[in-house]
């Protein structure tokens, strides 16, 4: 049985209610609902997000250190980009070095994050997702020669890191699958152990044909047009992207000299230069 | 308006990932969202090994603790040990959730009634196998209209 409910609130112990309430109100940006509104004989303060979710601070006098977890315990505030910019200003005004994201290499493009600690040492993430996370990113690799078609066995998945795609050899022929996750521009990896493409950023999984497996409702991974030339060489055009609603055999380029990509039923998607978007993302958020 | 849209997730630590997964999934009805980075190469690159669980609309990244964590004595059912996560259910279903805890032999404290001037109604308090504290409650403001909680990765209005 699921609870069939929803997350209601996070209760956080604090040593000094005045100090913590001021931190969460003035630096994080929560609204104070009121004091002592719950059945707890310790002084407490309830603060609000814009959803039903609340933060309840309870004063315990002393918050003991919490060894053993290795620093992994954290909680994450989700902000809009506008709220994020305002929060960054507040953090900087309060003396936090908000620009530092120790785990930036694990963020998707357009995912902004600040890691801070509250007055009692609890670690919080402040997160926002910008439009850079959903733009189609062109690697700049242009036309990529992958080699002779006979070098790719049926069932093989070959990663072209520079071109940001996987060359997949199926029974039906070849697919050049863009390695960008369609959820939030993370770069997927091929996990041969489970025969899945996997995005380590938010956990999206796709089958070998690039179709999403799971319950986040992601679109299939996009396709690059490709062809087999007269000599049997596999040529992939990384400048163009096609969206699709699922896999159909006609999407595969026949493994024969002269084999061509069939755009029928596919939607070409406008793309941006990855380098330019990454540059924009450095100053965005 | 608050300057914060919502709380998107928490990373919690447990001593036994399997026991945690069984508890959250079998007793509370959570689903496994993903098992992250159990591959050696990922661990070597510094990614944390964890199971992501969705409990209702909330994501828990459940991680193995680096070392043994201090756990409050078993008889302490209502506490924080720094934090507690609380989930609300419709008032009409609150009794069924309490019965569910009883049927699964999960010790709990409560129900405890909250002051009428506040948004909370009644709560029960319990803990996961590691001692992370949890609460289920019904809320007096269950019919109030708030912004919807957006799914993981949503821009909260921007993306």
Interface residues (C-beta under 8 A of the other chain):
Chain A: X1 X2 X3 X4 X5 X6 X7 X8 X9 X10 X11 X12 X13 X28 X29 X30 X31 X33 X34 X36 X37 X38 X39 X46 X48 X49 X50 X51 X52 X53 X54 X55 X56 X58 X60 X63 X64 X66 X67 X68 X69 X70 X71 X72 X73 X74 X75 X76 X77 X78 X79 X80 X81 X82 X83 X86 X87 X90 X106 X108 X110 X111 X120 X122 X127 X128 X129 X130 X131 X133 X134 X183 X184 X191 X193 X200 X202 X203 X205 X214 X215 X216
Chain B: X1 X2 X3 X4 X5 X6 X7 X8 X9 X10 X11 X12 X13 X28 X29 X30 X31 X33 X34 X36 X37 X39 X42 X47 X48 X50 X52 X55 X56 X57 X58 X63 X65 X66 X67 X68 X69 X70 X80 X81 X82 X83 X84 X85 X86 X87 X88 X89 X90 X93 X97 X100 X112 X113 X114 X115 X117 X118 X119 X120 X123 X133 X135 X136 X137 X139 X141 X144 X146 X147 X148 X149 X150 X151 X152 X153 X154 X155 X156 X157 X158 X159
